[in-house]
Amino acid sequence: MDWNKPKYKQLVRALLTLKTPDEARRFLRDLLTPDEIEEFSKRFQTAEMLAKKVPYSTIEKITGLSSTTVARVSKWLNGKEGGYRSVIAKLHHHSTALAREG
């Protein structure tokens, strides 16, 4: 995939403008179908569980995803891009900071 294509650059710029959970929800709802949102949510949930070393079979039962999809998410989670790892780390850091404040 060539991330230098203008259409992909524009999508990334659009994502970077989102400042609140409500803005993100509204944008995702306009951009994606409910089924796409469901699928993407399951993939991210899978990445979080894989990062916590949850067994594939448990992830499949919880998410309803196939073993092939779980394996693909695992490949991306452990791949060179690091997108899942970066976001999971930021979410963990954010939730840890909130727990300390509360």
Distance bins in CASP14 RR format, pairs under 12 A and 6 or more apart:
PFRMAT RR
TARGET T0000
AUTHOR 0000-0000-0000
RMODE 2
METHOD distances of the structure
MODEL  1
1 7 0 0 0 0 0 1 0 0 0 0 0
1 8 1 0 0 1 0 0 0 0 0 0 0
1 11 0 0 0 0 0 1 0 0 0 0 0
1 81 0 0 0 0 0 1 0 0 0 0 0
2 8 1 0 0 1 0 0 0 0 0 0 0
2 9 0 0 0 0 0 1 0 0 0 0 0
3 9 1 0 0 1 0 0 0 0 0 0 0
3 10 0 0 0 0 0 1 0 0 0 0 0
3 11 0 0 0 0 1 0 0 0 0 0 0
3 12 1 0 0 1 0 0 0 0 0 0 0
3 13 0 0 0 0 0 1 0 0 0 0 0
3 81 0 0 0 0 0 1 0 0 0 0 0
4 10 0 0 0 0 0 1 0 0 0 0 0
4 12 0 0 0 0 0 1 0 0 0 0 0
5 11 0 0 0 0 1 0 0 0 0 0 0
5 12 0 0 0 0 0 1 0 0 0 0 0
6 12 0 0 0 0 0 1 0 0 0 0 0
6 13 0 0 0 0 0 1 0 0 0 0 0
7 13 0 0 0 0 0 1 0 0 0 0 0
7 14 0 0 0 0 0 1 0 0 0 0 0
8 14 0 0 0 0 0 1 0 0 0 0 0
8 15 0 0 0 0 0 1 0 0 0 0 0
9 15 0 0 0 0 0 1 0 0 0 0 0
9 16 0 0 0 0 0 1 0 0 0 0 0
10 16 0 0 0 0 0 1 0 0 0 0 0
10 17 0 0 0 0 0 1 0 0 0 0 0
11 17 0 0 0 0 0 1 0 0 0 0 0
11 18 0 0 0 0 0 1 0 0 0 0 0
11 27 0 0 0 0 0 1 0 0 0 0 0
11 31 0 0 0 0 1 0 0 0 0 0 0
11 32 0 0 0 0 0 1 0 0 0 0 0
12 18 0 0 0 0 0 1 0 0 0 0 0
14 23 0 0 0 0 0 1 0 0 0 0 0
14 24 0 0 0 0 0 1 0 0 0 0 0
14 27 1 0 0 1 0 0 0 0 0 0 0
14 28 0 0 0 0 0 1 0 0 0 0 0
14 30 0 0 0 0 0 1 0 0 0 0 0
14 31 0 0 0 0 1 0 0 0 0 0 0
15 23 0 0 0 0 0 1 0 0 0 0 0
15 24 0 0 0 0 1 0 0 0 0 0 0
15 27 1 0 0 1 0 0 0 0 0 0 0
15 28 0 0 0 0 1 0 0 0 0 0 0
15 31 0 0 0 0 1 0 0 0 0 0 0
15 87 0 0 0 0 0 1 0 0 0 0 0
16 23 0 0 0 0 0 1 0 0 0 0 0
16 24 0 0 0 0 0 1 0 0 0 0 0
16 27 0 0 0 0 0 1 0 0 0 0 0
17 23 1 0 0 1 0 0 0 0 0 0 0
17 24 0 0 0 0 0 1 0 0 0 0 0
17 27 0 0 0 0 1 0 0 0 0 0 0
18 24 1 0 1 0 0 0 0 0 0 0 0
18 25 0 0 0 0 1 0 0 0 0 0 0
18 26 0 0 0 0 1 0 0 0 0 0 0
18 27 1 0 1 0 0 0 0 0 0 0 0
18 28 0 0 0 0 1 0 0 0 0 0 0
18 30 0 0 0 0 0 1 0 0 0 0 0
18 31 0 0 0 0 0 1 0 0 0 0 0
19 26 0 0 0 0 0 1 0 0 0 0 0
19 27 0 0 0 0 0 1 0 0 0 0 0
20 26 0 0 0 0 1 0 0 0 0 0 0
20 27 0 0 0 0 0 1 0 0 0 0 0
21 27 0 0 0 0 0 1 0 0 0 0 0
21 28 0 0 0 0 0 1 0 0 0 0 0
22 28 0 0 0 0 0 1 0 0 0 0 0
22 29 0 0 0 0 0 1 0 0 0 0 0
23 29 0 0 0 0 0 1 0 0 0 0 0
23 30 0 0 0 0 0 1 0 0 0 0 0
24 30 0 0 0 0 0 1 0 0 0 0 0
24 31 0 0 0 0 0 1 0 0 0 0 0
24 32 0 0 0 0 0 1 0 0 0 0 0
24 37 0 0 0 0 0 1 0 0 0 0 0
25 31 0 0 0 0 0 1 0 0 0 0 0
25 32 0 0 0 0 0 1 0 0 0 0 0
25 37 0 0 0 0 1 0 0 0 0 0 0
25 41 0 0 0 0 0 1 0 0 0 0 0
26 32 0 0 0 0 0 1 0 0 0 0 0
26 37 0 0 0 0 0 1 0 0 0 0 0
27 37 0 0 0 0 0 1 0 0 0 0 0
28 34 0 0 0 0 0 1 0 0 0 0 0
28 36 0 0 0 0 1 0 0 0 0 0 0
28 37 1 0 1 0 0 0 0 0 0 0 0
28 38 0 0 0 0 0 1 0 0 0 0 0
28 40 0 0 0 0 1 0 0 0 0 0 0
28 41 0 0 0 0 1 0 0 0 0 0 0
28 44 0 0 0 0 0 1 0 0 0 0 0
29 36 0 0 0 0 0 1 0 0 0 0 0
29 37 1 0 0 1 0 0 0 0 0 0 0
30 36 0 0 0 0 0 1 0 0 0 0 0
30 37 0 0 0 0 0 1 0 0 0 0 0
31 37 0 0 0 0 1 0 0 0 0 0 0
31 40 0 0 0 0 0 1 0 0 0 0 0
32 38 0 0 0 0 1 0 0 0 0 0 0
32 39 0 0 0 0 1 0 0 0 0 0 0
32 40 1 0 0 1 0 0 0 0 0 0 0
32 41 0 0 0 0 0 1 0 0 0 0 0
33 39 0 0 0 0 1 0 0 0 0 0 0
33 40 0 0 0 0 0 1 0 0 0 0 0
34 40 0 0 0 0 0 1 0 0 0 0 0
34 41 0 0 0 0 0 1 0 0 0 0 0
35 41 0 0 0 0 0 1 0 0 0 0 0
35 42 0 0 0 0 0 1 0 0 0 0 0
36 42 0 0 0 0 0 1 0 0 0 0 0
36 43 0 0 0 0 0 1 0 0 0 0 0
37 43 0 0 0 0 0 1 0 0 0 0 0
37 44 0 0 0 0 0 1 0 0 0 0 0
38 44 0 0 0 0 0 1 0 0 0 0 0
38 45 0 0 0 0 0 1 0 0 0 0 0
38 63 0 0 0 0 0 1 0 0 0 0 0
38 64 0 0 0 0 0 1 0 0 0 0 0
38 65 0 0 0 0 0 1 0 0 0 0 0
39 45 0 0 0 0 0 1 0 0 0 0 0
39 46 0 0 0 0 0 1 0 0 0 0 0
39 63 0 0 0 0 1 0 0 0 0 0 0
39 64 0 0 0 0 0 1 0 0 0 0 0
39 65 0 0 0 0 1 0 0 0 0 0 0
39 66 0 0 0 0 0 1 0 0 0 0 0
39 69 0 0 0 0 1 0 0 0 0 0 0
39 73 0 0 0 0 0 1 0 0 0 0 0
40 46 0 0 0 0 0 1 0 0 0 0 0
40 47 0 0 0 0 0 1 0 0 0 0 0
40 63 0 0 0 0 0 1 0 0 0 0 0
40 65 0 0 0 0 0 1 0 0 0 0 0
40 69 0 0 0 0 0 1 0 0 0 0 0
40 73 0 0 0 0 0 1 0 0 0 0 0
40 84 0 0 0 0 0 1 0 0 0 0 0
41 47 0 0 0 0 0 1 0 0 0 0 0
41 48 0 0 0 0 0 1 0 0 0 0 0
41 63 0 0 0 0 1 0 0 0 0 0 0
41 64 0 0 0 0 0 1 0 0 0 0 0
41 65 0 0 0 0 0 1 0 0 0 0 0
42 48 0 0 0 0 0 1 0 0 0 0 0
42 49 0 0 0 0 0 1 0 0 0 0 0
42 59 0 0 0 0 1 0 0 0 0 0 0
42 60 0 0 0 0 0 1 0 0 0 0 0
42 62 0 0 0 0 1 0 0 0 0 0 0
42 63 1 0 1 0 0 0 0 0 0 0 0
42 64 1 0 0 1 0 0 0 0 0 0 0
42 65 1 0 1 0 0 0 0 0 0 0 0
42 66 0 0 0 0 0 1 0 0 0 0 0
42 69 0 0 0 0 1 0 0 0 0 0 0
42 70 0 0 0 0 1 0 0 0 0 0 0
42 73 0 0 0 0 1 0 0 0 0 0 0
43 49 0 0 0 0 0 1 0 0 0 0 0
43 50 0 0 0 0 0 1 0 0 0 0 0
43 59 0 0 0 0 0 1 0 0 0 0 0
43 63 0 0 0 0 1 0 0 0 0 0 0
43 64 0 0 0 0 0 1 0 0 0 0 0
43 65 1 0 0 1 0 0 0 0 0 0 0
43 66 0 0 0 0 0 1 0 0 0 0 0
43 69 1 0 0 1 0 0 0 0 0 0 0
43 70 0 0 0 0 1 0 0 0 0 0 0
43 71 0 0 0 0 0 1 0 0 0 0 0
43 72 0 0 0 0 1 0 0 0 0 0 0
43 73 1 0 1 0 0 0 0 0 0 0 0
43 74 0 0 0 0 0 1 0 0 0 0 0
43 75 0 0 0 0 0 1 0 0 0 0 0
43 76 0 0 0 0 1 0 0 0 0 0 0
43 77 0 0 0 0 1 0 0 0 0 0 0
43 84 0 0 0 0 1 0 0 0 0 0 0
43 87 0 0 0 0 0 1 0 0 0 0 0
44 50 0 0 0 0 0 1 0 0 0 0 0
44 51 0 0 0 0 0 1 0 0 0 0 0
44 63 0 0 0 0 0 1 0 0 0 0 0
44 65 0 0 0 0 0 1 0 0 0 0 0
44 73 0 0 0 0 1 0 0 0 0 0 0
44 76 0 0 0 0 0 1 0 0 0 0 0
44 77 0 0 0 0 0 1 0 0 0 0 0
44 83 0 0 0 0 0 1 0 0 0 0 0
44 84 1 0 0 1 0 0 0 0 0 0 0
44 87 1 0 0 1 0 0 0 0 0 0 0
44 88 0 0 0 0 1 0 0 0 0 0 0
44 91 0 0 0 0 1 0 0 0 0 0 0
45 51 0 0 0 0 0 1 0 0 0 0 0
45 52 0 0 0 0 0 1 0 0 0 0 0
45 54 0 0 0 0 0 1 0 0 0 0 0
45 58 0 0 0 0 0 1 0 0 0 0 0
45 59 0 0 0 0 1 0 0 0 0 0 0
45 60 0 0 0 0 0 1 0 0 0 0 0
45 62 1 0 0 1 0 0 0 0 0 0 0
45 63 1 0 1 0 0 0 0 0 0 0 0
45 64 0 0 0 0 0 1 0 0 0 0 0
45 65 0 0 0 0 1 0 0 0 0 0 0
45 69 0 0 0 0 0 1 0 0 0 0 0
45 70 0 0 0 0 0 1 0 0 0 0 0
45 73 0 0 0 0 1 0 0 0 0 0 0
45 84 0 0 0 0 0 1 0 0 0 0 0
45 88 0 0 0 0 0 1 0 0 0 0 0
45 91 0 0 0 0 0 1 0 0 0 0 0
46 52 0 0 0 0 0 1 0 0 0 0 0
46 54 0 0 0 0 1 0 0 0 0 0 0
46 55 0 0 0 0 0 1 0 0 0 0 0
46 56 0 0 0 0 1 0 0 0 0 0 0
46 58 0 0 0 0 0 1 0 0 0 0 0
46 59 1 0 1 0 0 0 0 0 0 0 0
46 60 0 0 0 0 1 0 0 0 0 0 0
46 61 0 0 0 0 0 1 0 0 0 0 0
46 62 0 0 0 0 1 0 0 0 0 0 0
46 63 1 0 1 0 0 0 0 0 0 0 0
46 64 0 0 0 0 1 0 0 0 0 0 0
46 65 1 0 0 1 0 0 0 0 0 0 0
46 66 0 0 0 0 0 1 0 0 0 0 0
46 67 0 0 0 0 0 1 0 0 0 0 0
46 68 0 0 0 0 0 1 0 0 0 0 0
46 69 1 0 0 1 0 0 0 0 0 0 0
46 70 1 0 1 0 0 0 0 0 0 0 0
46 71 0 0 0 0 0 1 0 0 0 0 0
46 72 0 0 0 0 1 0 0 0 0 0 0
46 73 1 0 1 0 0 0 0 0 0 0 0
46 74 0 0 0 0 1 0 0 0 0 0 0
46 75 0 0 0 0 0 1 0 0 0 0 0
46 76 0 0 0 0 1 0 0 0 0 0 0
46 77 0 0 0 0 1 0 0 0 0 0 0
46 84 0 0 0 0 1 0 0 0 0 0 0
46 88 0 0 0 0 0 1 0 0 0 0 0
47 54 0 0 0 0 0 1 0 0 0 0 0
47 59 0 0 0 0 1 0 0 0 0 0 0
47 63 0 0 0 0 0 1 0 0 0 0 0
47 65 0 0 0 0 0 1 0 0 0 0 0
47 69 0 0 0 0 0 1 0 0 0 0 0
47 70 0 0 0 0 1 0 0 0 0 0 0
47 72 0 0 0 0 0 1 0 0 0 0 0
47 73 1 0 1 0 0 0 0 0 0 0 0
47 74 0 0 0 0 1 0 0 0 0 0 0
47 75 0 0 0 0 0 1 0 0 0 0 0
47 76 1 0 0 1 0 0 0 0 0 0 0
47 77 1 0 1 0 0 0 0 0 0 0 0
47 78 0 0 0 0 0 1 0 0 0 0 0
47 79 0 0 0 0 0 1 0 0 0 0 0
47 82 0 0 0 0 0 1 0 0 0 0 0
47 83 0 0 0 0 1 0 0 0 0 0 0
47 84 1 0 1 0 0 0 0 0 0 0 0
47 85 0 0 0 0 1 0 0 0 0 0 0
47 86 0 0 0 0 0 1 0 0 0 0 0
47 87 0 0 0 0 1 0 0 0 0 0 0
47 88 1 0 0 1 0 0 0 0 0 0 0
47 89 0 0 0 0 0 1 0 0 0 0 0
47 91 0 0 0 0 0 1 0 0 0 0 0
48 54 0 0 0 0 1 0 0 0 0 0 0
48 59 0 0 0 0 1 0 0 0 0 0 0
48 62 0 0 0 0 0 1 0 0 0 0 0
48 63 0 0 0 0 0 1 0 0 0 0 0
48 73 0 0 0 0 1 0 0 0 0 0 0
48 77 0 0 0 0 1 0 0 0 0 0 0
48 84 0 0 0 0 1 0 0 0 0 0 0
48 85 0 0 0 0 0 1 0 0 0 0 0
48 87 0 0 0 0 1 0 0 0 0 0 0
48 88 1 0 1 0 0 0 0 0 0 0 0
48 89 0 0 0 0 0 1 0 0 0 0 0
48 91 0 0 0 0 1 0 0 0 0 0 0
48 92 0 0 0 0 1 0 0 0 0 0 0
48 95 0 0 0 0 0 1 0 0 0 0 0
49 55 0 0 0 0 1 0 0 0 0 0 0
49 56 0 0 0 0 1 0 0 0 0 0 0
49 57 0 0 0 0 0 1 0 0 0 0 0
49 58 1 0 0 1 0 0 0 0 0 0 0
49 59 1 0 1 0 0 0 0 0 0 0 0
49 60 0 0 0 0 0 1 0 0 0 0 0
49 61 0 0 0 0 0 1 0 0 0 0 0
49 62 1 0 0 1 0 0 0 0 0 0 0
49 63 0 0 0 0 1 0 0 0 0 0 0
49 65 0 0 0 0 0 1 0 0 0 0 0
49 70 0 0 0 0 1 0 0 0 0 0 0
49 73 0 0 0 0 1 0 0 0 0 0 0
49 74 0 0 0 0 0 1 0 0 0 0 0
49 77 0 0 0 0 0 1 0 0 0 0 0
49 84 0 0 0 0 0 1 0 0 0 0 0
49 88 0 0 0 0 0 1 0 0 0 0 0
50 56 0 0 0 0 1 0 0 0 0 0 0
50 58 0 0 0 0 0 1 0 0 0 0 0
50 59 1 0 0 1 0 0 0 0 0 0 0
50 60 0 0 0 0 0 1 0 0 0 0 0
50 62 0 0 0 0 0 1 0 0 0 0 0
50 63 0 0 0 0 0 1 0 0 0 0 0
50 65 0 0 0 0 0 1 0 0 0 0 0
50 69 0 0 0 0 0 1 0 0 0 0 0
50 70 1 0 0 1 0 0 0 0 0 0 0
50 71 0 0 0 0 1 0 0 0 0 0 0
50 72 0 0 0 0 0 1 0 0 0 0 0
50 73 1 0 0 1 0 0 0 0 0 0 0
50 74 1 0 1 0 0 0 0 0 0 0 0
50 75 0 0 0 0 0 1 0 0 0 0 0
50 76 0 0 0 0 1 0 0 0 0 0 0
50 77 1 0 1 0 0 0 0 0 0 0 0
50 78 0 0 0 0 1 0 0 0 0 0 0
50 79 0 0 0 0 0 1 0 0 0 0 0
50 84 0 0 0 0 1 0 0 0 0 0 0
50 85 0 0 0 0 0 1 0 0 0 0 0
50 88 0 0 0 0 1 0 0 0 0 0 0
51 59 0 0 0 0 0 1 0 0 0 0 0
51 73 0 0 0 0 0 1 0 0 0 0 0
51 74 0 0 0 0 1 0 0 0 0 0 0
51 76 0 0 0 0 0 1 0 0 0 0 0
51 77 1 0 0 1 0 0 0 0 0 0 0
51 78 0 0 0 0 1 0 0 0 0 0 0
51 82 0 0 0 0 0 1 0 0 0 0 0
51 83 0 0 0 0 0 1 0 0 0 0 0
51 84 1 0 0 1 0 0 0 0 0 0 0
51 85 1 0 0 1 0 0 0 0 0 0 0
51 86 0 0 0 0 0 1 0 0 0 0 0
51 87 0 0 0 0 0 1 0 0 0 0 0
51 88 1 0 1 0 0 0 0 0 0 0 0
51 89 0 0 0 0 1 0 0 0 0 0 0
51 91 0 0 0 0 0 1 0 0 0 0 0
51 92 0 0 0 0 1 0 0 0 0 0 0
52 58 0 0 0 0 0 1 0 0 0 0 0
52 59 0 0 0 0 0 1 0 0 0 0 0
52 77 0 0 0 0 0 1 0 0 0 0 0
52 88 0 0 0 0 1 0 0 0 0 0 0
52 92 0 0 0 0 0 1 0 0 0 0 0
53 59 0 0 0 0 0 1 0 0 0 0 0
53 74 0 0 0 0 0 1 0 0 0 0 0
53 77 0 0 0 0 0 1 0 0 0 0 0
54 60 0 0 0 0 0 1 0 0 0 0 0
54 61 0 0 0 0 0 1 0 0 0 0 0
54 62 0 0 0 0 1 0 0 0 0 0 0
54 63 0 0 0 0 0 1 0 0 0 0 0
54 70 0 0 0 0 1 0 0 0 0 0 0
54 73 0 0 0 0 0 1 0 0 0 0 0
54 74 0 0 0 0 0 1 0 0 0 0 0
54 77 0 0 0 0 0 1 0 0 0 0 0
55 61 0 0 0 0 1 0 0 0 0 0 0
55 62 0 0 0 0 0 1 0 0 0 0 0
55 67 0 0 0 0 0 1 0 0 0 0 0
55 70 0 0 0 0 1 0 0 0 0 0 0
55 74 0 0 0 0 0 1 0 0 0 0 0
56 62 0 0 0 0 0 1 0 0 0 0 0
56 63 0 0 0 0 0 1 0 0 0 0 0
56 64 0 0 0 0 0 1 0 0 0 0 0
56 65 0 0 0 0 1 0 0 0 0 0 0
56 66 0 0 0 0 0 1 0 0 0 0 0
56 67 1 0 0 1 0 0 0 0 0 0 0
56 68 0 0 0 0 0 1 0 0 0 0 0
56 69 0 0 0 0 0 1 0 0 0 0 0
56 70 1 0 1 0 0 0 0 0 0 0 0
56 71 1 0 0 1 0 0 0 0 0 0 0
56 72 0 0 0 0 0 1 0 0 0 0 0
56 73 0 0 0 0 0 1 0 0 0 0 0
56 74 1 0 0 1 0 0 0 0 0 0 0
57 63 0 0 0 0 0 1 0 0 0 0 0
57 64 0 0 0 0 0 1 0 0 0 0 0
57 65 0 0 0 0 0 1 0 0 0 0 0
57 66 0 0 0 0 0 1 0 0 0 0 0
57 67 0 0 0 0 1 0 0 0 0 0 0
57 70 0 0 0 0 1 0 0 0 0 0 0
58 64 0 0 0 0 0 1 0 0 0 0 0
58 65 0 0 0 0 0 1 0 0 0 0 0
58 67 0 0 0 0 0 1 0 0 0 0 0
58 70 0 0 0 0 1 0 0 0 0 0 0
59 65 1 0 0 1 0 0 0 0 0 0 0
59 66 0 0 0 0 0 1 0 0 0 0 0
59 67 0 0 0 0 1 0 0 0 0 0 0
59 69 0 0 0 0 1 0 0 0 0 0 0
59 70 1 0 1 0 0 0 0 0 0 0 0
59 71 0 0 0 0 0 1 0 0 0 0 0
59 73 0 0 0 0 1 0 0 0 0 0 0
59 74 0 0 0 0 1 0 0 0 0 0 0
59 77 0 0 0 0 0 1 0 0 0 0 0
60 66 1 0 0 1 0 0 0 0 0 0 0
60 67 1 0 0 1 0 0 0 0 0 0 0
60 68 0 0 0 0 0 1 0 0 0 0 0
60 69 0 0 0 0 1 0 0 0 0 0 0
60 70 1 0 0 1 0 0 0 0 0 0 0
60 71 0 0 0 0 0 1 0 0 0 0 0
60 73 0 0 0 0 0 1 0 0 0 0 0
61 67 0 0 0 0 0 1 0 0 0 0 0
61 70 0 0 0 0 0 1 0 0 0 0 0
62 70 0 0 0 0 0 1 0 0 0 0 0
63 69 0 0 0 0 1 0 0 0 0 0 0
63 70 1 0 0 1 0 0 0 0 0 0 0
63 73 0 0 0 0 1 0 0 0 0 0 0
64 70 0 0 0 0 1 0 0 0 0 0 0
65 71 0 0 0 0 1 0 0 0 0 0 0
65 72 0 0 0 0 1 0 0 0 0 0 0
65 73 1 0 0 1 0 0 0 0 0 0 0
65 74 0 0 0 0 0 1 0 0 0 0 0
66 72 0 0 0 0 1 0 0 0 0 0 0
66 73 0 0 0 0 0 1 0 0 0 0 0
67 73 0 0 0 0 0 1 0 0 0 0 0
67 74 0 0 0 0 0 1 0 0 0 0 0
68 74 0 0 0 0 0 1 0 0 0 0 0
68 75 0 0 0 0 0 1 0 0 0 0 0
69 75 0 0 0 0 0 1 0 0 0 0 0
69 76 0 0 0 0 0 1 0 0 0 0 0
70 76 0 0 0 0 0 1 0 0 0 0 0
70 77 0 0 0 0 0 1 0 0 0 0 0
71 77 0 0 0 0 0 1 0 0 0 0 0
71 78 0 0 0 0 0 1 0 0 0 0 0
72 78 0 0 0 0 0 1 0 0 0 0 0
72 79 0 0 0 0 0 1 0 0 0 0 0
72 84 0 0 0 0 0 1 0 0 0 0 0
73 79 0 0 0 0 0 1 0 0 0 0 0
73 83 0 0 0 0 0 1 0 0 0 0 0
73 84 1 0 0 1 0 0 0 0 0 0 0
73 85 0 0 0 0 0 1 0 0 0 0 0
73 88 0 0 0 0 0 1 0 0 0 0 0
74 84 0 0 0 0 1 0 0 0 0 0 0
74 85 0 0 0 0 0 1 0 0 0 0 0
75 81 0 0 0 0 0 1 0 0 0 0 0
75 82 0 0 0 0 0 1 0 0 0 0 0
75 84 0 0 0 0 0 1 0 0 0 0 0
76 82 1 0 0 1 0 0 0 0 0 0 0
76 83 1 0 0 1 0 0 0 0 0 0 0
76 84 1 0 1 0 0 0 0 0 0 0 0
76 85 0 0 0 0 1 0 0 0 0 0 0
76 86 0 0 0 0 0 1 0 0 0 0 0
76 87 0 0 0 0 0 1 0 0 0 0 0
76 88 0 0 0 0 0 1 0 0 0 0 0
77 83 0 0 0 0 1 0 0 0 0 0 0
77 84 1 0 1 0 0 0 0 0 0 0 0
77 85 1 0 0 1 0 0 0 0 0 0 0
77 86 0 0 0 0 0 1 0 0 0 0 0
77 87 0 0 0 0 0 1 0 0 0 0 0
77 88 0 0 0 0 1 0 0 0 0 0 0
77 89 0 0 0 0 0 1 0 0 0 0 0
78 84 0 0 0 0 1 0 0 0 0 0 0
78 85 0 0 0 0 1 0 0 0 0 0 0
79 85 0 0 0 0 1 0 0 0 0 0 0
79 86 0 0 0 0 0 1 0 0 0 0 0
81 87 0 0 0 0 0 1 0 0 0 0 0
82 88 0 0 0 0 1 0 0 0 0 0 0
82 89 0 0 0 0 1 0 0 0 0 0 0
82 90 0 0 0 0 0 1 0 0 0 0 0
83 89 0 0 0 0 1 0 0 0 0 0 0
83 90 0 0 0 0 0 1 0 0 0 0 0
83 91 0 0 0 0 0 1 0 0 0 0 0
84 90 0 0 0 0 0 1 0 0 0 0 0
84 91 0 0 0 0 0 1 0 0 0 0 0
85 91 0 0 0 0 0 1 0 0 0 0 0
85 92 0 0 0 0 0 1 0 0 0 0 0
86 92 0 0 0 0 0 1 0 0 0 0 0
86 93 0 0 0 0 0 1 0 0 0 0 0
87 93 0 0 0 0 0 1 0 0 0 0 0
87 94 0 0 0 0 0 1 0 0 0 0 0
88 94 0 0 0 0 0 1 0 0 0 0 0
88 95 0 0 0 0 0 1 0 0 0 0 0
89 95 0 0 0 0 0 1 0 0 0 0 0
89 96 0 0 0 0 0 1 0 0 0 0 0
90 96 0 0 0 0 0 1 0 0 0 0 0
90 97 0 0 0 0 0 1 0 0 0 0 0
91 97 0 0 0 0 0 1 0 0 0 0 0
91 98 0 0 0 0 0 1 0 0 0 0 0
92 98 0 0 0 0 0 1 0 0 0 0 0
92 99 0 0 0 0 0 1 0 0 0 0 0
93 99 0 0 0 0 0 1 0 0 0 0 0
93 100 0 0 0 0 0 1 0 0 0 0 0
94 100 0 0 0 0 0 1 0 0 0 0 0
94 101 0 0 0 0 0 1 0 0 0 0 0
95 101 0 0 0 0 0 1 0 0 0 0 0
95 102 0 0 0 0 0 1 0 0 0 0 0
96 102 0 0 0 0 0 1 0 0 0 0 0
END
